[in-house]
Amino acid sequence: MSTPAETPGSAVAVFTAPGEHADRVRMRRAHALAARTLGVTVRGREVWRWQGRTLSRRAADRWLRVVSAPQDKRGVKLWEGTVLADTLVPRSVPWPCGDGARHLTV
């Protein structure tokens, strides 16, 4: 379950959906497009992370995460934590294995 958390000294909740309706719609559309592109059906609840910049849901037997980036940050590595964790977390720890990253501009 997503739990609202605040960064020290800030009133910005980091594990919530974006505050702007248009941003939530854009992210949901991007997630749906990614699912269609990959040929998977998403189900279950939405999981919003890092200041509404990532949206994840279960997709078939996997986990589909969409990361949003402002136009001026396209092509810049925004987040490698999931990929890095997949290489560092021992296989004895229950963890969804990474299945690669695909970049899609919408």
N, C-alpha and C positions, 0 to 999 in steps of 0.2 A: 504494500500500500504506500502511496506517495505521502510523505509527511512534510508539511511545510517547515522550512528551516530558514533562518536568516543568517546572512553573512555578518560577521562582527562589525558593529558600528554602522549598520545599514538596515533600512526597513524593507529591503527587497527580498521577497520570498523566492528561494532558489529552486524549489521542487514543486512548482505549480504551473498551470497552463498560463499562456500569455494573457496579459490583462486586456489587450485589445481584441475585440470580436473578430476583426478582419485577420489578425494574426492566427487565431485559433482555426478559422476557416481555411486559411492558406496552408497551415500545417496538416490539417486533416485531409485536404485535397492532395497534398504532396504524398502523404502516407498511403492514401488509396491508390494513387498513380503508381507508386513504388510496388505495392502489392500486385496490382494488375500486370505491371511490367515483369515481375518475377513469377507470375502465375500462381500466387498463393492467396488463400482466403484468410483474412484476419478475423479474430474473434476475441471475446473477453474485453475487459476494461482498458481504457487508455492509461498509459503511464507517462506523465509529463516529467521532464527533468530539466536540469540546468537553465533556470530562468525562462522556461518555456521554449528553449531552443531545440530540445529533442522530444520526440513523441515516439513511443514504442507500444506495440501490441503483439500478442501471440499471433503467429502466422504459420498455419499447418503445425509441424513439429518443431518449429523454430521461433525466433524472436526477431521481429522486424523493427528496426530503429531508424527513424529519419532525423537527420540533423539539419537545422536551418542555419544559413549564413547570409549576412547582408551582402548585397551586390559587390561592394568594395572589398569584401573578404573572400570572394570566390577564388578557388585555387589555393588558398592558404590553408595549411593544416590546422583545423580547429580543435580536434580532439582525437587522441590516439589511445585514450585510456582503456577502452574495451579491447582493442587489438593487443595492447601491451599486457593487459591482465590475462588474456588468453594464453600468452606465452609464459607468464610468470606463475600463475596459480597452478599448484600441483593438481594432477588429474584426480587425485583422491578427494579433492574438495568439489562438492556439487557445484557446477558452474556451466552455463550454456557455452558450448564451444563456438568460436567464431567461424563463419563460413565465408569470410571475405567481405570486402567493401566494394560497393558500386557507386559511382557518382552519376547523379542525374540532375540536370538543371531544369527547373520549372519556373 
